[in-house]
Amino acid sequence: MLCLVYLQIQRLTFDDQIKSFKKTKEAITAKLGEAAANKHFNDATYFIGIGNTSHSKMYSLSQLF
């Protein structure tokens, strides 16, 4: 059970998040084509969260007890 909690609260650096976004964008572009992908990305809403993970860790752990 603790292993599952650990997996839920893994952290990615901001650089890792950007790299992941780029890979995802490339995959979507390959699937939809450049024009449709550009429309998709231009119409999308983006959320960037930067901060401490302590709150999410404590929330996840509290669900065990």
OpenMM code with the backbone's topology and positions (N, CA, C; nanometers):
from openmm import Vec3, app, unit

residues = "MET LEU CYS LEU VAL TYR LEU GLN ILE GLN ARG LEU THR PHE ASP ASP GLN ILE LYS SER PHE LYS LYS THR LYS GLU ALA ILE THR ALA LYS LEU GLY GLU ALA ALA ALA ASN LYS HIS PHE ASN ASP ALA THR TYR PHE ILE GLY ILE GLY ASN THR SER HIS SER LYS MET TYR SER LEU SER GLN LEU PHE".split()
positions = [
    Vec3(0.0825, -0.1196, 0.0000),
    Vec3(0.0000, 0.0000, 0.0000),
    Vec3(0.0869, 0.1259, 0.0000),
    Vec3(0.1924, 0.1272, 0.0771),
    Vec3(0.2779, 0.2456, 0.0801),
    Vec3(0.3431, 0.2703, -0.0547),
    Vec3(0.3731, 0.1644, -0.1271),
    Vec3(0.4304, 0.1796, -0.2605),
    Vec3(0.3324, 0.2541, -0.3515),
    Vec3(0.2059, 0.2222, -0.3420),
    Vec3(0.1042, 0.2899, -0.4212),
    Vec3(0.0997, 0.4386, -0.3877),
    Vec3(0.1071, 0.4718, -0.2613),
    Vec3(0.1074, 0.6132, -0.2214),
    Vec3(0.2290, 0.6821, -0.2788),
    Vec3(0.3439, 0.6157, -0.2745),
    Vec3(0.4658, 0.6758, -0.3290),
    Vec3(0.4472, 0.7073, -0.4775),
    Vec3(0.3870, 0.6156, -0.5512),
    Vec3(0.3676, 0.6378, -0.6936),
    Vec3(0.2744, 0.7554, -0.7203),
    Vec3(0.1787, 0.7774, -0.6328),
    Vec3(0.0836, 0.8864, -0.6530),
    Vec3(0.1465, 1.0226, -0.6295),
    Vec3(0.2540, 1.0286, -0.5548),
    Vec3(0.3092, 1.1592, -0.5180),
    Vec3(0.4495, 1.1818, -0.5718),
    Vec3(0.4869, 1.1083, -0.6765),
    Vec3(0.6159, 1.1333, -0.7370),
    Vec3(0.6191, 1.2749, -0.7917),
    Vec3(0.7355, 1.3332, -0.7867),
    Vec3(0.7499, 1.4710, -0.8335),
    Vec3(0.8306, 1.4738, -0.9625),
    Vec3(0.7946, 1.5632, -1.0484),
    Vec3(0.8703, 1.5889, -1.1700),
    Vec3(0.9246, 1.7301, -1.1611),
    Vec3(1.0492, 1.7460, -1.2027),
    Vec3(1.1033, 1.8815, -1.2083),
    Vec3(1.0306, 1.9572, -1.3188),
    Vec3(1.0423, 2.0867, -1.3161),
    Vec3(0.9783, 2.1675, -1.4204),
    Vec3(1.0366, 2.1303, -1.5571),
    Vec3(1.1677, 2.1084, -1.5632),
    Vec3(1.2306, 2.0675, -1.6890),
    Vec3(1.1737, 1.9350, -1.7392),
    Vec3(1.1527, 1.8404, -1.6475),
    Vec3(1.0939, 1.7116, -1.6856),
    Vec3(0.9513, 1.7293, -1.7378),
    Vec3(0.8763, 1.8203, -1.6773),
    Vec3(0.7402, 1.8460, -1.7233),
    Vec3(0.7413, 1.9044, -1.8648),
    Vec3(0.8341, 1.9937, -1.8914),
    Vec3(0.8465, 2.0548, -2.0246),
    Vec3(0.8853, 1.9485, -2.1271),
    Vec3(0.9809, 1.8616, -2.0912),
    Vec3(1.0217, 1.7539, -2.1824),
    Vec3(0.9038, 1.6612, -2.2125),
    Vec3(0.8263, 1.6297, -2.1106),
    Vec3(0.7097, 1.5433, -2.1285),
    Vec3(0.6067, 1.6100, -2.2188),
    Vec3(0.5846, 1.7392, -2.1986),
    Vec3(0.4912, 1.8139, -2.2827),
    Vec3(0.5363, 1.8119, -2.4289),
    Vec3(0.6657, 1.8331, -2.4520),
    Vec3(0.7183, 1.8329, -2.5890),
    Vec3(0.6964, 1.6972, -2.6554),
    Vec3(0.7224, 1.5885, -2.5821),
    Vec3(0.7015, 1.4546, -2.6383),
    Vec3(0.5538, 1.4313, -2.6692),
    Vec3(0.4675, 1.4748, -2.5790),
    Vec3(0.3237, 1.4591, -2.6005),
    Vec3(0.2781, 1.5411, -2.7202),
    Vec3(0.3299, 1.6626, -2.7310),
    Vec3(0.2939, 1.7493, -2.8431),
    Vec3(0.3383, 1.6876, -2.9758),
    Vec3(0.4572, 1.6300, -2.9765),
    Vec3(0.5064, 1.5645, -3.0980),
    Vec3(0.4175, 1.4455, -3.1361),
    Vec3(0.3762, 1.3670, -3.0365),
    Vec3(0.2914, 1.2502, -3.0631),
    Vec3(0.1546, 1.2925, -3.1168),
    Vec3(0.0980, 1.3970, -3.0594),
    Vec3(-0.0321, 1.4462, -3.1048),
    Vec3(-0.0206, 1.5035, -3.2459),
    Vec3(0.0877, 1.5766, -3.2717),
    Vec3(0.1094, 1.6336, -3.4045),
    Vec3(0.1237, 1.5230, -3.5088),
    Vec3(0.1951, 1.4165, -3.4747),
    Vec3(0.2117, 1.3036, -3.5675),
    Vec3(0.0780, 1.2364, -3.5966),
    Vec3(-0.0086, 1.2324, -3.4965),
    Vec3(-0.1380, 1.1647, -3.5127),
    Vec3(-0.2399, 1.2522, -3.5871),
    Vec3(-0.2458, 1.3811, -3.5544),
    Vec3(-0.3479, 1.4690, -3.6118),
    Vec3(-0.3035, 1.5428, -3.7374),
    Vec3(-0.1739, 1.5554, -3.7565),
    Vec3(-0.1215, 1.6417, -3.8621),
    Vec3(-0.0947, 1.7795, -3.8033),
    Vec3(-0.0067, 1.8533, -3.8691),
    Vec3(0.0386, 1.9799, -3.8128),
    Vec3(-0.0723, 2.0844, -3.7998),
    Vec3(-0.1548, 2.1002, -3.8997),
    Vec3(-0.2600, 2.2032, -3.8951),
    Vec3(-0.3610, 2.1748, -3.7844),
    Vec3(-0.4110, 2.0513, -3.7768),
    Vec3(-0.5100, 2.0169, -3.6743),
    Vec3(-0.4477, 2.0224, -3.5347),
    Vec3(-0.3214, 1.9796, -3.5242),
    Vec3(-0.2545, 1.9839, -3.3943),
    Vec3(-0.2350, 2.1282, -3.3480),
    Vec3(-0.1956, 2.2147, -3.4405),
    Vec3(-0.1778, 2.3557, -3.4036),
    Vec3(-0.3095, 2.4164, -3.3557),
    Vec3(-0.4196, 2.3847, -3.4216),
    Vec3(-0.5496, 2.4343, -3.3761),
    Vec3(-0.5803, 2.3806, -3.2375),
    Vec3(-0.5562, 2.2513, -3.2183),
    Vec3(-0.5800, 2.1885, -3.0878),
    Vec3(-0.5004, 2.2589, -2.9776),
    Vec3(-0.3711, 2.2812, -3.0020),
    Vec3(-0.2869, 2.3439, -2.8998),
    Vec3(-0.3221, 2.4905, -2.8779),
    Vec3(-0.3621, 2.5584, -2.9834),
    Vec3(-0.4000, 2.6992, -2.9688),
    Vec3(-0.5313, 2.7154, -2.8923),
    Vec3(-0.6204, 2.6168, -2.9041),
    Vec3(-0.7491, 2.6229, -2.8353),
    Vec3(-0.7429, 2.5674, -2.6921),
    Vec3(-0.6320, 2.5050, -2.6574),
    Vec3(-0.6201, 2.4383, -2.5271),
    Vec3(-0.6030, 2.5388, -2.4129),
    Vec3(-0.6398, 2.4950, -2.2950),
    Vec3(-0.6144, 2.5711, -2.1725),
    Vec3(-0.5005, 2.5016, -2.0998),
    Vec3(-0.4028, 2.5772, -2.0582),
    Vec3(-0.2840, 2.5204, -1.9944),
    Vec3(-0.2802, 2.5614, -1.8476),
    Vec3(-0.2352, 2.4701, -1.7653),
    Vec3(-0.2202, 2.4964, -1.6228),
    Vec3(-0.0781, 2.4595, -1.5826),
    Vec3(-0.0101, 2.5514, -1.5170),
    Vec3(0.1244, 2.5241, -1.4665),
    Vec3(0.1201, 2.5427, -1.3158),
    Vec3(0.1510, 2.4367, -1.2440),
    Vec3(0.1539, 2.4428, -1.0987),
    Vec3(0.2966, 2.4306, -1.0486),
    Vec3(0.3410, 2.5317, -0.9780),
    Vec3(0.4751, 2.5295, -0.9209),
    Vec3(0.4591, 2.5515, -0.7707),
    Vec3(0.5149, 2.4618, -0.6936),
    Vec3(0.5054, 2.4807, -0.5499),
    Vec3(0.5438, 2.3563, -0.4742),
    Vec3(0.5134, 2.3593, -0.3488),
    Vec3(0.5497, 2.2528, -0.2573),
    Vec3(0.4520, 2.1368, -0.2699),
    Vec3(0.5028, 2.0152, -0.2555),
    Vec3(0.4179, 1.8971, -0.2637),
    Vec3(0.3767, 1.8461, -0.1267),
    Vec3(0.4118, 1.9172, -0.0228),
    Vec3(0.3816, 1.8691, 0.1126),
    Vec3(0.2323, 1.8481, 0.1330),
    Vec3(0.1519, 1.9392, 0.0823),
    Vec3(0.0069, 1.9278, 0.1003),
    Vec3(-0.0450, 1.7994, 0.0369),
    Vec3(-0.0037, 1.7718, -0.0874),
    Vec3(-0.0529, 1.6518, -0.1545),
    Vec3(-0.0005, 1.5254, -0.0875),
    Vec3(0.1209, 1.5305, -0.0344),
    Vec3(0.1745, 1.4141, 0.0366),
    Vec3(0.0902, 1.3849, 0.1601),
    Vec3(0.0640, 1.4871, 0.2370),
    Vec3(-0.0121, 1.4666, 0.3616),
    Vec3(-0.1553, 1.4243, 0.3305),
    Vec3(-0.2136, 1.4810, 0.2245),
    Vec3(-0.3489, 1.4403, 0.1871),
    Vec3(-0.3507, 1.2937, 0.1475),
    Vec3(-0.2558, 1.2523, 0.0649),
    Vec3(-0.2497, 1.1122, 0.0204),
    Vec3(-0.2290, 1.0176, 0.1376),
    Vec3(-0.1403, 1.0547, 0.2276),
    Vec3(-0.1140, 0.9684, 0.3431),
    Vec3(-0.2352, 0.9614, 0.4355),
    Vec3(-0.3075, 1.0714, 0.4460),
    Vec3(-0.4235, 1.0720, 0.5365),
    Vec3(-0.5332, 0.9777, 0.4873),
    Vec3(-0.5340, 0.9485, 0.3587),
    Vec3(-0.6346, 0.8589, 0.3033),
    Vec3(-0.6111, 0.7138, 0.3459),
    Vec3(-0.4900, 0.6844, 0.3931),
    Vec3(-0.4585, 0.5485, 0.4386),
    Vec3(-0.5151, 0.5192, 0.5771),
    Vec3(-0.5371, 0.6230, 0.6551),
    Vec3(-0.5741, 0.6013, 0.7966),
    Vec3(-0.7150, 0.6437, 0.8257),
] * unit.nanometer
topology = app.Topology()
chain = topology.addChain("A")
for resn in residues:
    res = topology.addResidue(resn, chain)
    for name in ("N", "CA", "C"):
        topology.addAtom(name, app.Element.getBySymbol(name[0]), res)
